[in-house]
Amino acid sequence: MKLVFLGKLADLAGRDEYDLAAAGRCDWQGLKAHVAVCGGDLLAEAVAADNVRVARNGTLLDDKSAIEAEDGDEIAFLPPVSGG
């Protein structure tokens, strides 16, 4: 499974992506636990924020808490964008 962090989330993670070897199938709580291991509790809290969207294999999810990710998936975390 590949975790991809965009924008300010990549800054918090210290890199754009992490590859999880043999992560298996995981739900939202399991995914947040993987994020915490990769980038710490601050990153896990940031991806859990209501305004952060999640995409699984390029498809935005309406409800990230219902995710069922598995080996081979790409999970992207998209922070809100700001412009001026």
C-alpha positions in Angstrom: 0.0 0.0 0.0 1.3 3.5 -0.8 0.4 6.5 1.3 0.6 9.8 -0.6 0.6 13.1 1.2 0.0 16.4 -0.7 0.6 20.0 0.2 1.1 20.8 3.9 0.6 17.2 4.8 3.7 16.3 2.9 5.5 18.9 4.9 4.3 17.3 8.1 5.2 13.8 6.9 8.6 14.9 5.8 8.1 13.3 2.4 5.5 12.9 -0.3 4.8 9.2 0.1 5.4 6.0 2.1 5.3 2.5 0.9 3.9 0.0 3.4 5.0 -3.5 2.8 2.4 -6.2 3.5 0.1 -3.7 5.3 -2.8 -6.0 4.6 -6.4 -4.9 4.7 -7.2 -2.0 7.0 -10.1 0.3 7.9 -9.9 4.0 8.8 -8.6 3.4 12.3 -5.9 1.1 11.0 -5.0 3.5 8.3 -4.6 6.3 10.8 -2.4 4.0 12.9 -0.1 3.5 9.8 0.0 7.2 9.2 1.0 7.8 12.9 3.8 5.3 12.5 5.0 6.9 9.3 4.8 10.5 10.3 3.8 10.8 14.0 0.7 11.7 15.9 0.6 15.3 14.5 0.3 13.9 10.9 -2.4 11.4 12.0 -4.4 14.2 13.6 -4.0 16.3 10.4 -5.3 13.6 8.0 -8.3 13.0 10.3 -9.4 16.7 10.1 -12.8 17.1 8.5 -11.4 19.3 5.7 -8.9 16.7 4.5 -10.1 14.5 1.7 -9.0 11.0 1.0 -8.7 9.3 -2.4 -8.3 5.5 -2.9 -6.7 4.6 -6.2 -7.5 8.0 -7.7 -11.1 8.1 -6.6 -12.2 10.7 -4.0 -14.1 9.1 -1.1 -17.3 10.7 0.2 -16.7 9.2 3.6 -13.1 8.5 4.5 -14.1 6.8 7.7 -15.7 4.0 5.6 -12.4 3.2 3.7 -11.3 -0.4 3.3 -7.8 -0.2 2.0 -5.7 -3.2 1.0 -2.3 -4.2 -0.4 -1.6 -2.6 -3.7 -3.9 0.5 -3.1 -2.7 4.0 -3.3 -4.2 6.2 -0.6 -3.8 9.9 -1.1 -4.5 12.6 1.6 -5.5 15.9 0.1 -5.5 19.0 2.4 -7.8 21.9 1.6 -6.3 24.3 -0.9 -5.9 28.0 -0.3 -5.5 30.7 -2.8 -5.4 34.4 -3.1 
